[in-house]
Amino acid sequence: MEKGLLERVPKTSVSGNPFAGYQIPQNVTLGGAVGETIQLLLNCPGMASSSGSAEDVLEILGVS
């Protein structure tokens, strides 16, 4: 997923700790994109997104 985003979507950056044990990017920034639009496109099972803070995503996932 990470490689595909970086190759296909302009102004994209991926960040996070690669040693944290996660198999997916922890933070993806899509420059120039409207957050709410991206959230609608990512509205699918197994995906959590937020146009706000990381705490918002953790709340969506039920982690506190």
C-alpha positions as CSV (number, residue, x, y, z in Angstrom):
1,M,0.0,0.0,0.0
2,E,2.7,2.4,1.0
3,K,4.7,2.0,-2.2
4,G,1.6,2.3,-4.4
5,L,0.5,5.5,-2.7
6,L,4.0,7.1,-3.0
7,E,4.3,6.2,-6.7
8,R,0.7,7.1,-7.8
9,V,-0.4,10.0,-5.6
10,P,1.4,13.4,-5.9
11,K,2.4,15.2,-2.7
12,T,2.0,12.0,-0.6
13,S,4.2,11.3,2.4
14,V,4.2,8.3,4.8
15,S,5.5,8.4,8.4
16,G,5.5,6.3,11.5
17,N,7.8,4.0,13.3
18,P,8.7,1.0,11.1
19,F,9.9,-0.9,14.2
20,A,6.6,-0.6,16.1
21,G,5.4,-3.9,14.7
22,Y,2.7,-2.6,12.3
23,Q,2.5,-4.0,8.8
24,I,0.8,-0.9,7.4
25,P,1.7,2.8,7.4
26,Q,0.8,4.6,10.7
27,N,0.4,8.0,9.1
28,V,-0.3,9.0,5.5
29,T,-0.4,12.6,4.4
30,L,-2.1,13.3,1.0
31,G,-1.1,16.9,0.2
32,G,-3.7,19.0,-1.4
33,A,-6.5,16.5,-0.6
34,V,-9.7,17.3,1.3
35,G,-9.7,15.2,4.5
36,E,-13.4,14.5,4.4
37,T,-13.2,13.3,0.8
38,I,-10.4,10.9,1.6
39,Q,-12.3,9.6,4.6
40,L,-15.3,8.8,2.4
41,L,-13.1,6.9,-0.1
42,L,-11.5,4.9,2.8
43,N,-14.8,3.9,4.3
44,C,-14.4,0.2,4.2
45,P,-14.0,-2.7,6.6
46,G,-10.6,-2.9,8.3
47,M,-9.7,0.7,7.6
48,A,-9.7,3.6,10.1
49,S,-9.0,7.1,9.1
50,S,-9.2,10.6,10.5
51,S,-8.6,14.1,9.2
52,G,-7.8,15.1,12.8
53,S,-5.3,13.8,15.3
54,A,-4.0,10.3,16.0
55,E,-6.2,10.2,19.1
56,D,-9.3,10.4,16.8
57,V,-8.2,7.2,15.0
58,L,-7.5,5.4,18.3
59,E,-11.0,6.3,19.4
60,I,-12.5,5.0,16.2
61,L,-10.6,1.7,16.7
62,G,-11.8,1.5,20.3
63,V,-8.3,2.0,21.9
64,S,-8.0,4.4,24.7
